Amino acid sequence: MRHGKSGVKLGRSNAHRKMLIRTMMTQLFKHERIKTTEAKARAIRRDAEGLIRLATKGDLHARRQIMKVIQDRAVVEKLIHVIGPDMAKRPGGYTRVIKLGARLGDAAPMVFVELVE
């Protein structure tokens, strides 16, 4: 039974799922908008908002916590110096999910995940 188990497995092993989420969050912060399936978007949204919340603090401890997840230094710098100060005024809700419809090949529901301006 899966009672009380949070998170989505996405049909992958633990290591594969962690790397998928890390890569998608890196691309989200790099390009500020990514196209993905709805299930993956829901999986990365909570973690991405947590990293943005850390970036609004901008201190050394927050930077090191972000570097545990996002290992691209350029993306971390952008997150702390550009995205963090822009989002500091918002009380939450840093990302937006826009539904696009079904993918042609397998009818998977596709969405855009983007940072709120």
Secondary structure, DSSP 8 states (H G I E B T S, - for coil): --TT--S--TTS-HHHHHHHHHHHHHHHHHHSEEEEEHHHHHHHHHHHHHHHHHHHH-SHHHHHHHHHH---HHHHHHIIIIIHHHHTTSSS--EEEEEEEE-TTT--EEEEEEE--
